[in-house]
Amino acid sequence: MTVMETTTTTGTRTDSCSGPPQPRRRPAGEDSYTISEVVAFTGLSAHTLRWYERIGLMPHIDRSHTGQRRYSNADLDWLDFVGKLRLTGMSVADMVRFAELVREGDHTYGQRSQLLEATRRDVLSRIAELQDTLAVLDLKINFYSGAQHARETEKAG
């Protein structure tokens, strides 16, 4: 979406077509976010965030003295990565396995790499399928555009 600026009677400029303002991350050491703030950052529901924690997809989430979840910038980075994995089509079980490997430590780099390489192969395969599908759509669009043009020319002549 593009942003269009307008000038109000007070002379201040506002954008009339932009979406809601995006929250800003806090500097390290001050990065303690509530679940509702994380919902605003990620677009995930609070239910999904709790579920991710319950199934082991999220690392341990710190709690306030009242028991409320407190997320860090590292947690936001992890959620961003999990979002990318979801877009690849990786199964939840494989995402949880990857999270377990991360928690196990550096000695699991090889296993993590294998899991990501397998996911990459799947993504490349899906991209190839989509490119083939796009080619078929382009052929059909060209056919119908040509047929429509021929019909219009026939009517005019």
Disulfide bonds with the S-S distance in Angstrom:
none
